[in-house]
Amino acid sequence: MLRAALLFPTLCLAGREVENLDQGWRFVHEEQQLRRCNSQTFPSALRGRCPSLAPQGRPEDGAPGSAAACRDACCDDSSCNAWQWCGDNAGCESPNTCFKGLIDIQRDCSGHGEWEGQGDPSREPEPEPRPGHPCNFQQCLRDFNDSTWTQIDVPHDFVVAGNFTPRADKSHGYLPYGVAWYRRQLCLQEAAEIMEGSRQSWLEFEGVMVKSKVWLNGAFLGSHSSGYTPQILDISPAPLESGCSNVLAVLVDATAPDGWWYDGGGIYRHVWRTTTSPVHVVPWGLYAPAKVVGAQSVDYGDAEVYPIVELVNKFQDQKAIRIACSIRSLDGQLITHQDLRSVLAPGETVEFPLKTMYLKGWMKSGAEVRRWNCQSQRG
């Protein structure tokens, strides 16, 4: 069986530096006050389908099992302004299912249908601020005093530390979800270079459950609405300072879980900061799929590798680039190599498919591991 470790170091002028940010966080879990509902809580009838509302799962797994239970679930959820119940005659794919969420009711809901539901148009999602917009919470200001917050390292799940309650969903382990803040100091010795554009730097959150908003020194960097996909954030819109006085703040909203199972809440995967030249391989921009070809046996076979490299030029002028791709054995012996030279226009992002690389006798049985080493360098 072929087993390969893929290593892609990138050499672009001053090189690519990757810093792990898992340690040194401060954390606080904010208690959510449940809304008190009455006949006026949801003044708008929603008879037509609102496709932006999220299904809440099956009643047998603990999801609401009636229209009244669906309304109560929305009332208990601070991030819900609309609910709908798909009854037997609503013509939906999943009869007897509750849908709820925080939506733009007038834009997202049609006026006619057989659905049962209600909404509160006065509570709608705020428009997404642009990167660099100042924060409107005390907790994301750089000078906010977080000394009383709990010190933690990530990955971290704040939901699992909660108290079980019969009011919480069965399918989510009877644990109440909620909202939390994370803060961390960030050392930026190259702050002046990033601000002037001679260096590029971004944050990568591998996974934050569920919804997240990120600020740096009180400036908004971006948001993300899924706990199962990573997020890349450019830090240049923030006012940066040289040294370790920079403060990263993350608001995590896990009041509406992502799945029908326990998925937790918080920064539950690793966090990284990458710094590189304005001409660089984009995040996840190196791809080298391979397939076995030709005659094969238990411990022998040939392979073809199809390297692809995606580069971006953030400079204001044209730049020449050189991509050098090599495949080496575990002991460093060169197996095959190729070069590609090209030019990138200012602001241009280009995907470069390299020539197919043929490896004879690549497949081996046992525990032997082959190393693929693809390097890119701007010339």
RAGI-V463492 format. One record per residue. RES is the residue in one letter. NEAR is the number of other C-alpha atoms within 12 Angstrom. Layout:
BEGIN
res:RES near:NEAR
res:RES near:NEAR
END
This chain:
BEGIN
res:M near:20
res:L near:25
res:R near:20
res:A near:25
res:A near:18
res:L near:25
res:L near:21
res:F near:29
res:P near:25
res:T near:36
res:L near:26
res:C near:32
res:L near:22
res:A near:20
res:G near:23
res:R near:29
res:E near:24
res:V near:20
res:E near:21
res:N near:23
res:L near:28
res:D near:28
res:Q near:24
res:G near:23
res:W near:29
res:R near:30
res:F near:33
res:V near:29
res:H near:28
res:E near:23
res:E near:19
res:Q near:18
res:Q near:16
res:L near:20
res:R near:19
res:R near:17
res:C near:20
res:N near:11
res:S near:15
res:Q near:14
res:T near:25
res:F near:28
res:P near:20
res:S near:25
res:A near:30
res:L near:34
res:R near:25
res:G near:28
res:R near:33
res:C near:39
res:P near:25
res:S near:23
res:L near:32
res:A near:29
res:P near:32
res:Q near:38
res:G near:30
res:R near:25
res:P near:24
res:E near:16
res:D near:21
res:G near:27
res:A near:36
res:P near:34
res:G near:27
res:S near:28
res:A near:28
res:A near:22
res:A near:27
res:C near:38
res:R near:37
res:D near:36
res:A near:37
res:C near:41
res:C near:31
res:D near:31
res:D near:34
res:S near:30
res:S near:34
res:C near:38
res:N near:40
res:A near:49
res:W near:52
res:Q near:50
res:W near:47
res:C near:39
res:G near:26
res:D near:17
res:N near:16
res:A near:22
res:G near:17
res:C near:23
res:E near:12
res:S near:19
res:P near:23
res:N near:31
res:T near:39
res:C near:39
res:F near:46
res:K near:46
res:G near:40
res:L near:31
res:I near:29
res:D near:25
res:I near:37
res:Q near:23
res:R near:15
res:D near:22
res:C near:28
res:S near:19
res:G near:20
res:H near:15
res:G near:22
res:E near:22
res:W near:32
res:E near:34
res:G near:42
res:Q near:39
res:G near:38
res:D near:32
res:P near:25
res:S near:20
res:R near:22
res:E near:21
res:P near:22
res:E near:11
res:P near:9
res:E near:16
res:P near:19
res:R near:18
res:P near:24
res:G near:24
res:H near:21
res:P near:24
res:C near:29
res:N near:14
res:F near:20
res:Q near:19
res:Q near:33
res:C near:33
res:L near:27
res:R near:31
res:D near:21
res:F near:21
res:N near:15
res:D near:24
res:S near:15
res:T near:11
res:W near:21
res:T near:20
res:Q near:20
res:I near:24
res:D near:25
res:V near:30
res:P near:27
res:H near:32
res:D near:34
res:F near:38
res:V near:36
res:V near:23
res:A near:17
res:G near:20
res:N near:15
res:F near:17
res:T near:14
res:P near:14
res:R near:23
res:A near:29
res:D near:34
res:K near:24
res:S near:27
res:H near:32
res:G near:27
res:Y near:23
res:L near:29
res:P near:37
res:Y near:44
res:G near:37
res:V near:36
res:A near:36
res:W near:40
res:Y near:45
res:R near:45
res:R near:40
res:Q near:29
res:L near:33
res:C near:23
res:L near:32
res:Q near:19
res:E near:27
res:A near:28
res:A near:20
res:E near:22
res:I near:29
res:M near:22
res:E near:19
res:G near:24
res:S near:23
res:R near:33
res:Q near:39
res:S near:40
res:W near:33
res:L near:32
res:E near:33
res:F near:37
res:E near:28
res:G near:32
res:V near:44
res:M near:43
res:V near:38
res:K near:35
res:S near:36
res:K near:43
res:V near:47
res:W near:47
res:L near:44
res:N near:38
res:G near:33
res:A near:33
res:F near:36
res:L near:37
res:G near:35
res:S near:30
res:H near:28
res:S near:25
res:S near:28
res:G near:31
res:Y near:25
res:T near:20
res:P near:28
res:Q near:33
res:I near:26
res:L near:32
res:D near:32
res:I near:38
res:S near:33
res:P near:28
res:A near:34
res:P near:29
res:L near:32
res:E near:25
res:S near:18
res:G near:15
res:C near:18
res:S near:20
res:N near:30
res:V near:38
res:L near:44
res:A near:40
res:V near:43
res:L near:39
res:V near:42
res:D near:39
res:A near:43
res:T near:42
res:A near:41
res:P near:42
res:D near:29
res:G near:26
res:W near:24
res:W near:21
res:Y near:27
res:D near:31
res:G near:41
res:G near:44
res:G near:45
res:I near:49
res:Y near:32
res:R near:28
res:H near:24
res:V near:33
res:W near:28
res:R near:30
res:T near:32
res:T near:39
res:T near:36
res:S near:33
res:P near:36
res:V near:45
res:H near:47
res:V near:40
res:V near:33
res:P near:30
res:W near:19
res:G near:24
res:L near:31
res:Y near:27
res:A near:32
res:P near:20
res:A near:24
res:K near:22
res:V near:25
res:V near:19
res:G near:17
res:A near:15
res:Q near:20
res:S near:16
res:V near:14
res:D near:17
res:Y near:21
res:G near:23
res:D near:24
res:A near:25
res:E near:24
res:V near:31
res:Y near:27
res:P near:37
res:I near:31
res:V near:36
res:E near:28
res:L near:38
res:V near:33
res:N near:33
res:K near:28
res:F near:23
res:Q near:17
res:D near:15
res:Q near:21
res:K near:29
res:A near:23
res:I near:30
res:R near:29
res:I near:38
res:A near:31
res:C near:39
res:S near:35
res:I near:35
res:R near:26
res:S near:21
res:L near:20
res:D near:13
res:G near:14
res:Q near:15
res:L near:19
res:I near:23
res:T near:24
res:H near:25
res:Q near:25
res:D near:25
res:L near:25
res:R near:19
res:S near:21
res:V near:24
res:L near:29
res:A near:20
res:P near:19
res:G near:19
res:E near:22
res:T near:25
res:V near:23
res:E near:23
res:F near:31
res:P near:24
res:L near:29
res:K near:22
res:T near:22
res:M near:30
res:Y near:25
res:L near:29
res:K near:20
res:G near:23
res:W near:37
res:M near:30
res:K near:23
res:S near:18
res:G near:13
res:A near:13
res:E near:18
res:V near:20
res:R near:29
res:R near:25
res:W near:37
res:N near:31
res:C near:36
res:Q near:33
res:S near:38
res:Q near:32
res:R near:32
res:G near:21
END
